[in-house]
Amino acid sequence: MGARLPPLVKGKQFGNLDVMLNMVERFKNGYPGDKFQNTMSSVLGTGVFNSDGDMWKFHRSMTRPFFSHDRIGHFNIFDRHAEDAIAQMKLRFRAGHPVDFQDVMSRFTLDSATEFLFGNCVHSLSAGLPYPYNITPAGAPMGKANAAEDFSQAFAQAQSMISRRSLKGWIWPLFEIFKDDTKAPMQIVNSFIDPILKEAIAKKQSAEASGEKK
């Protein structure tokens, strides 16, 4: 079929112990490196996915509480949004239309993650799934667009831009001398995320002021 297996990493020690030890050591301080960080910083910033050393350890310690046994046991959140996603797909199937499963999973993840992490669902599934490109509004009612859809599209565009940077290699800044290609989509992303973060912070401060345990 013409398929080729990826190259294997072969170390100098038996069982590739040197390779595994190197990976473990690198994990203690993060992975990216300067080249990766510079390429991705306009989208990923200096968070856990794009930092090394002490900054990486700081962000990792900040995210660890979200994955405690108590938090990851909140299956009702994921069940509820999974049922919503299935219901939305059934609506399209009954009408005889296909669905973009990747889009469905993107919406499911966005709704589940925002409720799980911030306690505030963005309800991207409730906007309705998109119809195929050849179905016009006259042929079928279109799902009402909302800010969550704009966010999803903008974030996908920003990811595409940084992927192109990595393909261009070290010369990618030459292609963006006059304009940062990620600036426009990231403005949409940030305008969507900022209110959610502010509301989550306000809830936490209110809970602390009233002596509630979160």
C-alpha positions as CSV (number, residue, x, y, z in Angstrom):
1,M,0.0,0.0,0.0
2,G,3.0,2.3,0.1
3,A,2.8,3.0,3.8
4,R,6.1,3.3,5.8
5,L,6.6,2.7,9.4
6,P,8.0,5.6,11.4
7,P,11.7,5.4,12.2
8,L,12.6,3.8,15.6
9,V,14.6,5.6,18.2
10,K,17.6,3.4,19.1
11,G,19.7,4.2,22.1
12,K,23.2,3.1,23.1
13,Q,22.2,1.0,26.1
14,F,20.3,-2.3,26.2
15,G,16.5,-1.8,26.1
16,N,17.0,1.9,25.1
17,L,17.4,2.7,28.8
18,D,19.4,5.8,28.0
19,V,16.6,7.1,25.8
20,M,14.0,6.5,28.5
21,L,16.1,8.1,31.2
22,N,16.6,11.2,28.9
23,M,12.9,11.5,28.4
24,V,12.2,11.2,32.1
25,E,14.8,13.8,32.9
26,R,13.4,16.2,30.3
27,F,9.9,15.7,31.7
28,K,11.1,17.1,35.0
29,N,11.7,20.5,33.3
30,G,9.3,20.5,30.4
31,Y,9.9,19.8,26.8
32,P,9.5,22.6,24.2
33,G,12.8,24.5,23.9
34,D,13.4,28.0,22.5
35,K,12.6,27.2,18.9
36,F,9.2,25.7,19.7
37,Q,8.4,28.4,22.3
38,N,9.1,31.2,19.8
39,T,7.0,29.6,17.1
40,M,4.0,28.9,19.3
41,S,4.1,31.8,21.9
42,S,1.5,34.0,20.1
43,V,-1.1,31.2,20.5
44,L,0.1,29.1,23.5
45,G,1.7,31.9,25.5
46,T,3.9,30.7,28.4
47,G,1.5,28.1,29.7
48,V,2.1,24.4,30.5
49,F,2.3,23.5,26.8
50,N,4.9,26.1,25.9
51,S,7.3,26.6,28.8
52,D,10.4,25.0,30.4
53,G,12.0,24.9,33.8
54,D,10.4,26.7,36.8
55,M,7.6,28.3,34.7
56,W,6.5,24.8,33.5
57,K,6.6,23.4,37.0
58,F,4.5,26.4,38.2
59,H,1.8,25.8,35.6
60,R,1.8,22.1,36.2
61,S,1.3,22.6,39.9
62,M,-1.6,25.0,39.0
63,T,-3.4,22.4,36.8
64,R,-2.8,19.4,39.1
65,P,-5.8,20.0,41.4
66,F,-8.2,19.8,38.4
67,F,-7.2,16.2,37.9
68,S,-7.7,15.0,41.5
69,H,-9.8,11.9,42.1
70,D,-12.7,14.1,43.3
71,R,-12.7,16.3,40.2
72,I,-12.3,13.6,37.5
73,G,-15.1,11.6,39.1
74,H,-17.7,14.2,37.9
75,F,-18.9,11.9,35.1
76,N,-22.3,13.5,35.2
77,I,-20.9,16.5,33.4
78,F,-19.5,14.4,30.5
79,D,-22.6,12.2,30.4
80,R,-24.9,15.2,30.1
81,H,-23.0,16.8,27.2
82,A,-22.5,13.4,25.5
83,E,-26.3,13.0,25.5
84,D,-26.7,16.5,24.1
85,A,-24.2,15.7,21.3
86,I,-26.0,12.5,20.4
87,A,-29.4,14.2,20.4
88,Q,-28.0,16.9,18.0
89,M,-26.6,14.3,15.7
90,K,-29.9,12.4,15.7
91,L,-31.7,15.6,14.6
92,R,-29.5,15.8,11.5
93,F,-29.8,12.1,10.8
94,R,-33.6,12.2,10.9
95,A,-33.5,15.0,8.4
96,G,-31.3,12.9,6.1
97,H,-28.1,15.0,6.5
98,P,-24.6,13.9,7.5
99,V,-22.7,15.5,10.4
100,D,-19.1,16.6,10.8
101,F,-18.1,14.3,13.6
102,Q,-14.9,16.3,14.3
103,D,-17.1,19.4,14.7
104,V,-19.4,17.5,17.1
105,M,-16.4,16.4,19.2
106,S,-15.0,19.9,19.3
107,R,-18.3,21.3,20.6
108,F,-18.6,18.4,23.1
109,T,-15.0,19.0,24.4
110,L,-15.6,22.8,24.6
111,D,-18.8,22.5,26.6
112,S,-17.5,19.8,28.9
113,A,-14.2,21.5,29.5
114,T,-15.6,24.9,30.3
115,E,-18.1,23.5,32.8
116,F,-15.5,21.1,34.3
117,L,-12.7,23.8,34.6
118,F,-14.7,27.0,35.2
119,G,-18.2,25.9,36.2
120,N,-19.6,27.8,33.3
121,C,-20.7,25.9,30.1
122,V,-20.5,27.9,26.9
123,H,-23.4,25.8,25.2
124,S,-21.7,25.5,21.8
125,L,-23.8,22.3,21.1
126,S,-27.1,24.3,21.7
127,A,-26.2,26.5,18.7
128,G,-27.0,23.6,16.4
129,L,-24.7,21.6,14.3
130,P,-23.7,23.0,10.9
131,Y,-25.3,21.7,7.7
132,P,-23.3,20.4,4.8
133,Y,-21.9,23.1,2.5
134,N,-24.4,22.3,-0.3
135,I,-27.5,22.8,2.0
136,T,-28.7,26.4,1.8
137,P,-30.8,28.2,4.4
138,A,-33.7,28.0,2.0
139,G,-33.3,24.2,2.0
140,A,-33.0,23.8,5.7
141,P,-33.0,26.0,8.8
142,M,-29.5,26.9,9.8
143,G,-28.3,26.6,13.4
144,K,-28.0,29.9,15.1
145,A,-24.4,31.0,15.2
146,N,-23.0,32.0,18.6
147,A,-19.8,33.2,20.2
148,A,-18.7,29.6,20.9
149,E,-18.7,28.8,17.1
150,D,-16.7,31.9,16.4
151,F,-14.2,30.8,19.1
152,S,-13.9,27.3,17.7
153,Q,-13.3,28.5,14.1
154,A,-10.8,31.2,15.3
155,F,-8.8,28.7,17.4
156,A,-8.7,26.3,14.6
157,Q,-7.4,29.0,12.3
158,A,-4.7,30.0,14.9
159,Q,-3.6,26.4,15.2
160,S,-3.3,26.2,11.4
161,M,-1.1,29.3,11.4
162,I,1.4,28.0,13.9
163,S,1.5,24.7,12.1
164,R,2.5,26.6,8.9
165,R,5.2,28.3,10.9
166,S,6.7,25.0,12.0
167,L,6.7,23.8,8.4
168,K,8.6,26.9,7.3
169,G,11.3,26.4,9.9
170,W,13.5,29.1,11.3
171,I,12.6,31.5,8.4
172,W,8.9,31.8,9.4
173,P,9.3,35.3,10.9
174,L,10.2,36.6,7.4
175,F,6.7,35.7,6.2
176,E,5.2,37.7,9.1
177,I,7.4,40.9,9.1
178,F,4.4,43.2,8.5
179,K,1.6,41.2,10.2
180,D,1.3,38.5,12.9
181,D,-0.9,36.0,11.2
182,T,-2.3,34.7,14.5
183,K,-3.3,38.2,15.9
184,A,-6.8,38.4,14.3
185,P,-8.0,34.9,15.3
186,M,-6.4,35.2,18.8
187,Q,-8.3,38.4,19.4
188,I,-11.5,36.4,18.9
189,V,-10.2,33.6,21.2
190,N,-9.2,36.0,23.9
191,S,-12.4,38.0,23.8
192,F,-14.3,34.7,24.3
193,I,-12.1,33.3,27.1
194,D,-11.6,36.5,29.1
195,P,-15.2,36.9,30.4
196,I,-15.2,33.2,31.4
197,L,-12.0,33.6,33.4
198,K,-13.2,36.8,35.0
199,E,-16.5,35.1,36.1
200,A,-14.6,32.1,37.5
201,I,-12.2,34.3,39.4
202,A,-15.2,36.3,40.8
203,K,-16.9,33.1,41.9
204,K,-13.8,31.9,43.7
205,Q,-13.3,35.3,45.4
206,S,-16.9,35.3,46.5
207,A,-16.7,31.7,47.8
208,E,-13.5,32.6,49.8
209,A,-15.2,35.7,51.2
210,S,-18.2,33.7,52.4
211,G,-16.0,30.9,53.8
212,E,-17.2,28.2,51.4
213,K,-14.8,25.4,50.5
214,K,-14.3,24.9,46.8
